[in-house]
Amino acid sequence: MSSTKTNWPQKTRDIHNHHFDSTVWDDFRFRDGDIVVATYAKAGTTWTQQIVAQLLFNGAEGIDLSVLCPWIDLRVPPKEEKLAMIEAQANRRSVKTHLPVDALVY
């Protein structure tokens, strides 16, 4: 049986503007089972986050998506604060992004 190598996309650029700071991904420590909700802006992102959260938390009501599925590359709160909040989650994690694939780290 031959093994196949996965050719993951490579990060080739950083994006900084009034909304984004893609360098947050440089310090994000992935865990097995992490989910990245990656969509173009205004393309049903919040709806997709809600579906993922409902699956992860067995249909719980009142899920705070900004806490349980934060927009990782949004410029606020500061990078260190956001990464610490995500790292502290003991549950299976999900994060969202609107960045293009060549601005993400795998």
C-alpha positions in Angstrom: 0.0 0.0 0.0 1.5 3.4 -0.9 1.1 6.4 1.3 -0.2 9.7 -0.1 1.3 13.0 1.1 -1.1 15.8 1.7 0.0 19.0 0.0 -1.3 21.6 2.5 -1.6 25.2 1.3 1.3 27.5 2.2 1.1 30.9 3.9 2.6 33.4 1.5 1.4 36.7 2.9 0.2 38.7 5.9 -2.9 40.8 5.7 -3.3 43.9 7.9 -6.2 46.4 7.5 -8.9 48.0 9.6 -10.4 44.5 10.3 -7.7 41.9 9.9 -4.4 41.0 11.5 -3.4 37.7 9.9 -0.3 37.4 12.1 -2.5 36.0 14.9 -2.5 32.7 13.0 1.3 32.5 13.4 0.9 32.0 17.2 -2.3 29.9 17.2 -1.6 26.4 18.5 -3.9 23.9 16.8 -5.4 21.0 18.6 -6.6 17.8 17.1 -10.3 18.3 16.4 -10.2 22.1 16.0 -12.7 23.4 13.4 -12.0 26.5 11.3 -15.1 28.1 9.8 -13.6 29.9 6.8 -16.0 31.9 4.6 -16.1 35.0 2.6 -17.6 37.9 4.5 -21.4 38.1 4.3 -21.7 34.6 3.0 -23.5 32.9 5.9 -20.6 32.8 8.4 -22.7 33.4 11.5 -25.2 30.8 10.4 -22.4 28.3 9.8 -20.9 29.0 13.2 -24.2 28.5 14.8 -24.7 25.1 13.1 -21.2 24.0 14.2 -21.8 25.2 17.8 -25.1 23.3 17.9 -23.4 20.1 16.8 -20.6 20.6 19.3 -22.8 21.5 22.3 -25.7 19.1 21.6 -28.2 21.8 20.7 -27.6 24.1 23.7 -29.4 27.4 23.7 -27.8 30.8 24.3 -24.4 29.9 22.8 -22.1 33.0 22.7 -20.5 32.6 19.4 -18.0 35.5 20.0 -16.6 33.4 22.9 -17.0 29.8 21.6 -16.1 30.5 18.0 -14.2 33.8 17.9 -13.1 35.6 14.8 -9.4 34.8 15.3 -7.9 37.4 13.0 -10.2 40.3 13.9 -7.9 43.1 15.2 -9.8 43.3 18.6 -9.3 42.2 21.3 -5.5 42.2 21.3 -3.8 39.1 19.9 -2.4 37.9 23.3 -5.8 38.2 25.0 -7.6 36.5 22.2 -5.2 33.6 22.0 -5.3 33.1 25.8 -9.1 33.0 25.7 -9.0 30.3 22.9 -6.3 28.3 24.6 -8.3 28.2 27.8 -11.2 26.5 26.2 -11.4 22.8 27.3 -14.1 21.9 24.8 -13.6 21.1 21.2 -12.8 24.5 19.6 -14.0 26.3 16.6 -12.7 29.6 15.2 -13.8 31.8 12.3 -11.9 33.6 9.6 -12.6 35.6 6.5 -8.9 35.4 5.3 -7.9 33.9 2.0 -6.2 30.5 2.2 -2.7 31.9 1.4 -2.9 34.1 4.6 -3.5 31.1 6.9 -1.1 28.8 8.7 -1.6 25.0 8.6 
